[in-house]
């Protein structure tokens, strides 16, 4: 994997670049739809390509390891062939899922023992094992195994956790560098910066991660309940330390406003379940603001969901019809809303990229952050 930095905004730390992988190039800043179990919920791969214009999607090590399992993925030739997605894929190592399984897992130096949420069976994730699993899944970009600390978090716990995450990272790198991809193309390992919301821990972690010299780096442990101002403070500290010639991936973020503010701080890559999860509950993100399509006010609004956005889902279906689908509990409701929200997120980062390149990002960002938070 290589990264070309093609433009730097003159007024902020925002940048535009291109990530080159074995399955194609990714123009940054980019939002990556989350396909946890190898599928972006309620969205066909054709829609991901043609309407949403996704350039890369995510899979999740924890979920794919449990189901369909490594034997199936290996026989299929990896996740790309299994799900028919021929563009880049990134896999999260499962660290966040282990974090969310706090009642059924035990963290030790060896790794994490946990019980499956499917059948209660016991499993162990070690740094080495997670590297092997992600080799089988075959994603272009794979993540190091880390511990995601909760917020709020005691300093002593965050410090001990960070030291262990760094020791795990060295084990991940050793295993990754001593093995080869299984399907004839190169994979890339991203380390993850942790440290909760403590400035000195974030600095320590960012410096340690930068020293590893990998092709890209991630920022984890944010968007777990902390105020947005703290997220931005930690992100800026870390981005100022991580290499400028490598892509920076802020994991699990976030709202449209979060994305724009973090782009301004130097982040290149984002993912979040929000656009699809909220879509299934009737919340739409649009170029004019936020819509709860279940509200009665949209019952006789026969205008497109978002005429300015373009794309089939956003311009073909009316607000009235989509509300009717939700009222009728039709499966199509979540499908249309999901395609629309993802289309909006991809439009947003694409527009940000253009603004960075022509030098108008800051003024546009300030206006859009306010506009996109309006409840219509």
N, C-alpha and C positions, 0 to 999 in steps of 0.2 A: 504494500500500500504506500502511496505517495500523496503529498499534499502540496498544491500550488496556491500561494496567496496572491490573489489577482487585484485586490483593491483594498484600501484602508480609508475609512471615513475621516475627513479632516477635522471634524468637531467632536467625535467620540472615539471610543476604542473598538467600534464595530468594524468588521472586516468581511470581505467576500473572498471565497476560495473555491477550490475544486479538490475533492478527495477521489483518488483513482484506486479502484479495487479490481479484483479478477472478474467480477460480474458487472462492471460498468463504473461510470463516474458519477459523483454526487456533488451538485452545486450547493455551496454553503453561503449563508446560514440555511440550515435544513431542519424540518420537523419530520420525525420518523414515526409513522403509525405503528401502534403496538399490536402485534399478532402473537399474543402470549403462547398459545398452544399450536402455533404454526398457521393461525388464521386470524385476520383482523375481523373482529366480531361483526357479523351481519353484512360483510362487504365482499363481493366477488373480486378475484385477482384482476379480472378485466376492468372493473371499475377503478381499482387502485391505479392501474396504468393509465386508462383513457380519460376518466373524469377527474379523479383526484390528482393524478400526475405524481404519484409517490415515486421517489427515486430509491428508497431503501425502507425496509420494514424490520421490525424486531421479532425475535422469538425468545422464549425463556427456558433456560437450562433446567430449572426445577420441574416445571410442568411437562416439558418434552421428555425428560428423563423418566417421569412416572407414567406418562401416556403420550404417544404410543409406545415409548420405550426404545432403548438403544438398538435392539436387534432389528426392529422394523426400520428404523432410520438408516442403519448401516446397509441393510438389504436394498433399500430404496435408492441408495447412493447419496444420502444426505438430505437435508431439509429442502434445498432448492428443487431437487427432483421430486421429493415427496409431495410438496404443495404446489409445484408448478410455477414458482416465482423465480424468474431468471435474472433478476436484478440483485443488488447487494442486500445482505441480511446481516444484522447485528444480534448477538445473543447476550442477554444479561446473565450473569453467572449464577443467579439464585440467591445471592446475598440478601437482597431485599425481601424475598419470600421467606427466607429463614428468619429474618427480623420480624416479619409479620406473624410467624408461627411461635411467638414467644412462650405460649403455654405448653407447647409440645416439642421443644427443642432444648438441647444442652450444648453449650459452646465450650470447647476445650482447645488446647494447643494443637491437638491432632486434626481437629476440624469440628464439624457440627453434626451431632446426632439428632435426628428428627423423625417424627411420625408422619406418614403420608396423610394428607387431608382426604384422600380417596378411600383408603381401606385400613388406615391405622398401622400399616406395616412400618418397621423401623429401617432407617437408612443412615448412611454416613456420607457427608460431603467433606472432602479434604481438598486443599488447594490442588494437589496432583490429580485427584479424581475428577475435579471440575474441569481441569484442562483436558483430560482424556474424553470426558463427556462432550465437551464443545468441539473436540476434533471429530467425533462421530456425527454431531449435528451438522458441522461443516459450514458455519457462518463465516462470512468474510472478516468481520470484526468480532472478537470475543473479549469478554471482560474478566479481569482478575477476580478471584474470590476474596471477599472482604466482609467485615461486619458493619452493618448500618446501625448506628446508635440512635436511640429514640431522642425526641425533644419534648420536654427539657431533660437534660442529662447532667449528672454530677461530673465535675472536672476530672476527678480521679478515675472514674470509670471510663470516660472518654479518652483519657491519656493511655490507660492500660489497653483499651480496645484498639487504639491507633497503633501502638507498638506491635500488637499481635497482627493487625492487618498488614503492617509493613513486613513482618516476618513471613506471613502468608504470601505476600507479593513476591518475595524473593524465591519462595518455593514454586509459585506459579511460573515465574520466568524460567527457572531451571528446568522444570518439566516441559514447558512449551518449547524452549530452545533445543531440547534433547529429543523432540519428536517431530514428525512430519505430518502434513495434512494427508487425509485419506483419499481424496478425490481428484488429485492432480492439479490443484491450484493452491495459492498461498493464502494463509490466514494471518491476521494481525492481532496482537494482544494489547489491550489498553489497560494500564494501571488506573486505580481509582483513588483520588484524594479524599480523605476523611478528616475528622477532627471536630465534629459537631459545630457549635457556634463560638468556639474559643479561638481567638485570633492567633495565639502563639502555636496552637496545635495545627491549625490550617496552614500556617507558614511552614512549620516543620514537615508536614505531610507533603505539601506542594514541592518543597525543595527535594525531599526524598524521591518523590515520583519523577521529578524532572531529571534527577541524576540517573535514572534507569535507562534513559535514552531510547524509549520506545517510539513507535511511529505516530502515536496519538495518545491523548490522556483524557481521563474523565474526572468529574467532580460529583461525588456522591454524598449522601447523608443530609441533603437539603430538601426542601419541600416536604418535610415530615411533621409540619405543624408550627414551625417557627414563623414569626412575623416576616412579611416580605422584605422589610428594611434590613433585617438580619441576613436574609438570603442574599440580598444584593451586596451587603458589606463583605460577606464571606467570599462570594463569587469574585468580586473585584480584587480582593487580596490574592486569591489563588491565580486568577488570570494574569496578574502582574508578574507572577513568578514562573508559571508554566511557559515553555518555549513558544515563541511567536511563530515559528515555522512548522508547528504541529497543530492538528485540529484539537479543539477543546469541546468536550461533550458534557453538558450539564444534565444529569440523570433525573428523570421523573418530573420535569418542569415543562409546562404548567399552564396557567391562564394565558390568553393572548397578551395581556399587559406584562406578565412575567417574562414572556418570551422576548418582547421588544426591549424591555429594560435590560435583560441579560445579554441580548445581542449588542447593546450599546456598551457593555462591559467587556466584550471580547469573546463571548461564547459562540461556537459554530454549529453545534448539533444539539437537538432536543428530542425528547420523547415524553409522552404522557397519555394515560388512558382517558383523560378528561373529555376530549372531543367525542369519543364514541360512547363512553359511559353516560355523559350528560345527554347525548343525543337520544339514547334509549329511554331517558326520562323526560324527553320533550323540551330540553333546553337547547336552543340554537344560537350559535355565534355567527353574527353577520357583520357586514361592513359598516352597518349603522348602529350596532349595539346588540344587546342580548334579548332574545325572545323566549318566553315560555309559551310554546305553541298550544298548550292545553287551555290557556286562558280563553274565556268566551269572546274577548274583543277581536279574536282572529276568525270567528265563526263565519263571517261573510266578507272576509278580506280575500279578494280573488286575484291579488297581485302575486307575482312570483316570490318564492322564499327570499331570494336575494338577487335582483336583476343585475346589480353592479358586479356581482362576483363572476358571473358566467358559469359554464358547466351545466350539464344536463339536469342533475338533481335540483340545482338551485334555481334554474330558470323555467323548467318544464312544469314542476309541481307548484300549486298555489298554497298560500298559507291556510286558506279555508280547507282545502282537500287534505293537507297533511294533518290539520287538527282533527278532521273527521276520521282519519286513519287511527290516530291515537285514541279517540273516543270509542272507536270500534275495536280496539285492541288488535289491530291487524299487524302481522309481522312486517308488512311493508313499511309501516310507520318508522320503526327503528332503523330499517335499511336506508330509507330516503334521508332521514335525519343524520345518520352516521356518515353517509357519503357527502352530504352537504357540509357538515362540520369539519370533516377531514379536508375537503376541498378548500374551505375557508382557511384552515391552518397552513396548508401548502401555498395558498395565495399570499398569505401574510408574510411568510418567510421569503417567498419569491419577490414580493414587492419591496421588502426590506433590502434584499440583495441589489435590486435595481437602484434604490435610493442611495445605498452605500456607494455604488459605482458612479452615480452622477453627482454626489456631494450634497444631496438634499435629505439625508436620513434623519438628522436631528430634529429639524422643524416638523417633518412628517411624523416621526415617532412621538413627539410631544402632543401633537394633535390627535393621533390615533389612540394613544393610551387612554386619553379622556373619553374619546368617542366610543371605544369598544367596551367600556365599562358601564355605559348607559343602559338601563333596563327599559326596553321599549313597551 
